Amino acid sequence: MSNSTTPAILLIDDEKHILFSYNLILKSAGMEHVMTLKDSRQVMPLLAKKNIAVVVLDLVMPYLSGIELLNKITIE
């Protein structure tokens, strides 16, 4: 995990292999600070603690859909 002052890319998807693939692609492209989450319920607490520059999220996930999560992120 990156420290809270370094901007990071946050990948959110409930499918482990998708997260692994995106993480691998981004890191091989030189992106050093990539974080991943499988559970959409963990996103808001993480955003409150970490410096996230970009969020890439799945639209269809359990608990909160990508659209619901995007609405929460933009409101807060």
PyMOL commands that place a pseudoatom at each C-alpha (Angstrom):
pseudoatom trace, name=CA, resn=MET, resi=1, chain=A, elem=C, hetatm=0, pos=[0.000, 0.000, 0.000]
pseudoatom trace, name=CA, resn=SER, resi=2, chain=A, elem=C, hetatm=0, pos=[1.232, 3.476, -0.761]
pseudoatom trace, name=CA, resn=ASN, resi=3, chain=A, elem=C, hetatm=0, pos=[1.615, 6.110, 1.929]
pseudoatom trace, name=CA, resn=SER, resi=4, chain=A, elem=C, hetatm=0, pos=[-1.129, 8.685, 2.340]
pseudoatom trace, name=CA, resn=THR, resi=5, chain=A, elem=C, hetatm=0, pos=[0.814, 11.547, 0.706]
pseudoatom trace, name=CA, resn=THR, resi=6, chain=A, elem=C, hetatm=0, pos=[1.660, 9.826, -2.581]
pseudoatom trace, name=CA, resn=PRO, resi=7, chain=A, elem=C, hetatm=0, pos=[-1.253, 9.941, -5.050]
pseudoatom trace, name=CA, resn=ALA, resi=8, chain=A, elem=C, hetatm=0, pos=[-2.391, 6.442, -5.978]
pseudoatom trace, name=CA, resn=ILE, resi=9, chain=A, elem=C, hetatm=0, pos=[-4.632, 4.685, -8.454]
pseudoatom trace, name=CA, resn=LEU, resi=10, chain=A, elem=C, hetatm=0, pos=[-7.428, 2.725, -6.789]
pseudoatom trace, name=CA, resn=LEU, resi=11, chain=A, elem=C, hetatm=0, pos=[-8.845, -0.290, -8.620]
pseudoatom trace, name=CA, resn=ILE, resi=12, chain=A, elem=C, hetatm=0, pos=[-12.164, -1.672, -7.368]
pseudoatom trace, name=CA, resn=ASP, resi=13, chain=A, elem=C, hetatm=0, pos=[-13.599, -4.934, -8.673]
pseudoatom trace, name=CA, resn=ASP, resi=14, chain=A, elem=C, hetatm=0, pos=[-15.160, -7.965, -7.032]
pseudoatom trace, name=CA, resn=GLU, resi=15, chain=A, elem=C, hetatm=0, pos=[-13.290, -10.317, -9.376]
pseudoatom trace, name=CA, resn=LYS, resi=16, chain=A, elem=C, hetatm=0, pos=[-9.791, -11.120, -8.173]
pseudoatom trace, name=CA, resn=HIS, resi=17, chain=A, elem=C, hetatm=0, pos=[-8.386, -11.984, -11.623]
pseudoatom trace, name=CA, resn=ILE, resi=18, chain=A, elem=C, hetatm=0, pos=[-9.513, -8.622, -13.046]
pseudoatom trace, name=CA, resn=LEU, resi=19, chain=A, elem=C, hetatm=0, pos=[-7.762, -6.751, -10.225]
pseudoatom trace, name=CA, resn=PHE, resi=20, chain=A, elem=C, hetatm=0, pos=[-4.640, -8.830, -10.723]
pseudoatom trace, name=CA, resn=SER, resi=21, chain=A, elem=C, hetatm=0, pos=[-4.582, -8.140, -14.479]
pseudoatom trace, name=CA, resn=TYR, resi=22, chain=A, elem=C, hetatm=0, pos=[-5.158, -4.376, -14.189]
pseudoatom trace, name=CA, resn=ASN, resi=23, chain=A, elem=C, hetatm=0, pos=[-2.611, -4.102, -11.387]
pseudoatom trace, name=CA, resn=LEU, resi=24, chain=A, elem=C, hetatm=0, pos=[-0.023, -5.980, -13.453]
pseudoatom trace, name=CA, resn=ILE, resi=25, chain=A, elem=C, hetatm=0, pos=[-0.660, -3.822, -16.541]
pseudoatom trace, name=CA, resn=LEU, resi=26, chain=A, elem=C, hetatm=0, pos=[-0.434, -0.548, -14.603]
pseudoatom trace, name=CA, resn=LYS, resi=27, chain=A, elem=C, hetatm=0, pos=[2.696, -1.536, -12.712]
pseudoatom trace, name=CA, resn=SER, resi=28, chain=A, elem=C, hetatm=0, pos=[4.410, -2.743, -15.898]
pseudoatom trace, name=CA, resn=ALA, resi=29, chain=A, elem=C, hetatm=0, pos=[3.562, 0.667, -17.409]
pseudoatom trace, name=CA, resn=GLY, resi=30, chain=A, elem=C, hetatm=0, pos=[5.449, 2.358, -14.572]
pseudoatom trace, name=CA, resn=MET, resi=31, chain=A, elem=C, hetatm=0, pos=[2.576, 3.162, -12.215]
pseudoatom trace, name=CA, resn=GLU, resi=32, chain=A, elem=C, hetatm=0, pos=[4.117, 2.487, -8.824]
pseudoatom trace, name=CA, resn=HIS, resi=33, chain=A, elem=C, hetatm=0, pos=[1.253, 3.377, -6.512]
pseudoatom trace, name=CA, resn=VAL, resi=34, chain=A, elem=C, hetatm=0, pos=[-1.673, 1.106, -7.322]
pseudoatom trace, name=CA, resn=MET, resi=35, chain=A, elem=C, hetatm=0, pos=[-4.141, -0.072, -4.683]
pseudoatom trace, name=CA, resn=THR, resi=36, chain=A, elem=C, hetatm=0, pos=[-6.874, -2.671, -5.096]
pseudoatom trace, name=CA, resn=LEU, resi=37, chain=A, elem=C, hetatm=0, pos=[-10.117, -3.442, -3.290]
pseudoatom trace, name=CA, resn=LYS, resi=38, chain=A, elem=C, hetatm=0, pos=[-12.580, -6.292, -3.821]
pseudoatom trace, name=CA, resn=ASP, resi=39, chain=A, elem=C, hetatm=0, pos=[-15.285, -4.991, -1.491]
pseudoatom trace, name=CA, resn=SER, resi=40, chain=A, elem=C, hetatm=0, pos=[-17.070, -1.774, -2.495]
pseudoatom trace, name=CA, resn=ARG, resi=41, chain=A, elem=C, hetatm=0, pos=[-17.994, -1.146, 1.158]
pseudoatom trace, name=CA, resn=GLN, resi=42, chain=A, elem=C, hetatm=0, pos=[-14.325, -0.469, 1.947]
pseudoatom trace, name=CA, resn=VAL, resi=43, chain=A, elem=C, hetatm=0, pos=[-13.917, 2.345, -0.573]
pseudoatom trace, name=CA, resn=MET, resi=44, chain=A, elem=C, hetatm=0, pos=[-15.239, 5.350, 1.340]
pseudoatom trace, name=CA, resn=PRO, resi=45, chain=A, elem=C, hetatm=0, pos=[-13.161, 4.733, 4.506]
pseudoatom trace, name=CA, resn=LEU, resi=46, chain=A, elem=C, hetatm=0, pos=[-10.068, 4.249, 2.335]
pseudoatom trace, name=CA, resn=LEU, resi=47, chain=A, elem=C, hetatm=0, pos=[-10.703, 7.460, 0.388]
pseudoatom trace, name=CA, resn=ALA, resi=48, chain=A, elem=C, hetatm=0, pos=[-10.908, 9.344, 3.697]
pseudoatom trace, name=CA, resn=LYS, resi=49, chain=A, elem=C, hetatm=0, pos=[-7.422, 8.106, 4.677]
pseudoatom trace, name=CA, resn=LYS, resi=50, chain=A, elem=C, hetatm=0, pos=[-5.447, 7.895, 1.426]
pseudoatom trace, name=CA, resn=ASN, resi=51, chain=A, elem=C, hetatm=0, pos=[-4.507, 10.293, -1.356]
pseudoatom trace, name=CA, resn=ILE, resi=52, chain=A, elem=C, hetatm=0, pos=[-6.222, 8.728, -4.395]
pseudoatom trace, name=CA, resn=ALA, resi=53, chain=A, elem=C, hetatm=0, pos=[-5.755, 10.441, -7.755]
pseudoatom trace, name=CA, resn=VAL, resi=54, chain=A, elem=C, hetatm=0, pos=[-7.752, 8.018, -9.943]
pseudoatom trace, name=CA, resn=VAL, resi=55, chain=A, elem=C, hetatm=0, pos=[-10.502, 5.507, -9.204]
pseudoatom trace, name=CA, resn=VAL, resi=56, chain=A, elem=C, hetatm=0, pos=[-11.238, 2.701, -11.680]
pseudoatom trace, name=CA, resn=LEU, resi=57, chain=A, elem=C, hetatm=0, pos=[-14.298, 0.705, -10.708]
pseudoatom trace, name=CA, resn=ASP, resi=58, chain=A, elem=C, hetatm=0, pos=[-16.470, -2.122, -11.896]
pseudoatom trace, name=CA, resn=LEU, resi=59, chain=A, elem=C, hetatm=0, pos=[-20.105, -1.225, -12.537]
pseudoatom trace, name=CA, resn=VAL, resi=60, chain=A, elem=C, hetatm=0, pos=[-21.588, -4.542, -11.390]
pseudoatom trace, name=CA, resn=MET, resi=61, chain=A, elem=C, hetatm=0, pos=[-20.506, -5.471, -7.863]
pseudoatom trace, name=CA, resn=PRO, resi=62, chain=A, elem=C, hetatm=0, pos=[-22.199, -6.819, -4.749]
pseudoatom trace, name=CA, resn=TYR, resi=63, chain=A, elem=C, hetatm=0, pos=[-23.163, -4.457, -1.904]
pseudoatom trace, name=CA, resn=LEU, resi=64, chain=A, elem=C, hetatm=0, pos=[-22.711, -1.162, -3.817]
pseudoatom trace, name=CA, resn=SER, resi=65, chain=A, elem=C, hetatm=0, pos=[-22.802, -1.030, -7.599]
pseudoatom trace, name=CA, resn=GLY, resi=66, chain=A, elem=C, hetatm=0, pos=[-20.231, 1.058, -9.419]
pseudoatom trace, name=CA, resn=ILE, resi=67, chain=A, elem=C, hetatm=0, pos=[-22.871, 3.712, -10.140]
pseudoatom trace, name=CA, resn=GLU, resi=68, chain=A, elem=C, hetatm=0, pos=[-23.926, 3.899, -6.467]
pseudoatom trace, name=CA, resn=LEU, resi=69, chain=A, elem=C, hetatm=0, pos=[-20.299, 4.117, -5.441]
pseudoatom trace, name=CA, resn=LEU, resi=70, chain=A, elem=C, hetatm=0, pos=[-19.546, 6.818, -7.999]
pseudoatom trace, name=CA, resn=ASN, resi=71, chain=A, elem=C, hetatm=0, pos=[-22.469, 8.867, -6.663]
pseudoatom trace, name=CA, resn=LYS, resi=72, chain=A, elem=C, hetatm=0, pos=[-21.146, 8.514, -3.101]
pseudoatom trace, name=CA, resn=ILE, resi=73, chain=A, elem=C, hetatm=0, pos=[-17.635, 9.528, -4.161]
pseudoatom trace, name=CA, resn=THR, resi=74, chain=A, elem=C, hetatm=0, pos=[-18.792, 12.627, -6.022]
pseudoatom trace, name=CA, resn=ILE, resi=75, chain=A, elem=C, hetatm=0, pos=[-21.102, 13.732, -3.190]
pseudoatom trace, name=CA, resn=GLU, resi=76, chain=A, elem=C, hetatm=0, pos=[-18.452, 13.385, -0.481]
for i in range(1, 76): cmd.bond("trace and resi %d" % i, "trace and resi %d" % (i + 1))
show_as sticks, trace
zoom trace
